[in-house]
Amino acid sequence: MFRAGCDINNITEFLRIKLMNGRDLRKLTIIDPYFFKYGNSKFSIPKQVMVDTLNGFNSLEILEIVTPTDYTVTKKEKLEAEIKKVLPRVQLNVIHTSGFHDRFWIMNENKGFIVGTSLNGMTNKHFFIQDDYLSDRDIQELLAIYKNT
């Protein structure tokens, strides 16, 4: 559980530890209906979360973002550019669907967890990131849903 106003570094460190448990992270799928939706004044939070969390995961080949189409393209490009600074070889794929409300991070299509808020909401209000991991059945169901949209 993270409290409103918490240190963003605590969030990124928690996410890094979760991703390290994915072992040899090659693909990260983030399902988030608000991934590219942030106010210009709030860009620093999504940028810091993504850059600080992913920095050093050089084995990451694919970062797949599953989100609706209703975002500003320049905001998407701005965040992608920041991610590419720390992972220049990563392939960024954006898959459009409006079928999700919750946020999920899935590692290598076989291990994942729930993130209770979008990047732009971190530190604003109390939220959680799941301590344990989703079941294999839930991971397979999530993959089936978004791949069929």
N, C-alpha and C positions, 0 to 999 in steps of 0.2 A: 504494500500500500504506500502510495506517495501522497503527501499532503500538499495542499495549495501553497505555493511559494517556495517549494523545496528547491534545493540546489540541482540544477540541470545536470551537473556532473554525476550526481548519484543515479540519475535515470540512465544516462549513457553507459555508466559502468555496469549497472544491472543488466542492461540489454546486451552489452559485450559478453558478459559472463554467460548469459543464456545462449547466445550465438556460438560461443566456444564449445558449448556442450553438444552442438550439432556436428562436431568433428568434420574436419575437412570441408568447410562450407563452400560449395560450388554454386549453389543457386539459392537465392532468397526471394520468396514471394511475399509481398506485403499487400494484404487486402485492406483497403482503407478508403471509405467513400469521401474523405476530405483531405486526401494526401497532398494535393496541389492547391488546396484552398486555404490561404492565409492572407491576412492583411499585410500590406507592404511594411508596416511598422513591426509586424510579428515575424518577419522572415528569419530573424536571427535564431529563433527557437528551432524551427524545422531544419535549418542549415546546421546548427550545432548538433542536434540529435543525430542526424544522418551522417555528418562528417566524423564526429567523434566516435560514434558507434561503429561505423564501418572501416575506419582508418586502421590499416594493418591486416585486414582480411584479404590478403593478396590472392588467395585461392578462389575468391568469389569471381565467377565467370558471368553469371546472369543475375541481374536485379530486376525482378518483375513486379510492377505496380499494377494492382487491380483496383480500378476506380471508375466512377462515372465520367462522362465527357464534359460536364459543366464546370470547367475550370478555365482560367485565363492561360493561354499558351505561353505567354512571356514568363509567368510565374513558374510553370513547369520547366521551361528552358533554364531559368535562373537556378532552380534547385538541382537540376540535372548537371549543370556546369560545375556546381560546388561538389557534387558527388564524384564527378570525373576527375577533379583535382586530386583526390586521395586514391581513387581506383581508376586510372586512365584506361585500362583495358576492359573494364566491365561493360557488358552489353546491357543496355537499359531497354526493357520492353514494357510498354504500357498497354494493358488490356482493359477495354472499356466495358463496364457493366454497372447497372444501378441496382443490382439485386442484393446487395449486402448492407447491413446496418452496422454490425460489429466490425472490429478490427482484428486481424490475425497476421502473425508473422510465421511463415512456414519455411523451414530449412530443408533443402535437398529433397523436397516433396515427401518427406517421411517423418518430420518432427516439427511441432509448432506450438504456439501459445497465443493467448488472447492478450491484446493491449487495449485497455479500457478507454483510451482517448486517442484522438488524432494527434499528429505532431504539433499542430497549432494550439492544442489545448493543454499541452504539458505545462505544468507549473501554475496554470490558471485556477484550477479546481482540484479537489481530491480525486485521485484515480488509482487504478491498480494495473499491474502487469502480472499475469498469472505466474505463480511460483513454480508449479509443476508443468507438465506438458499435456497437450490434447491426446486423446486416444488415437490409435491407428485408424479406427473406423471413422472418427471425426475428420481426420486429415484427408482420408480418401474421399469422403463426402464433399468436403470443401473444394478439393481439386476437381472432382466431377462436376460440381455446380458451375464454377467459373470457366472451366474449359468448354462447357456446353452452351455458353452464352454468346 
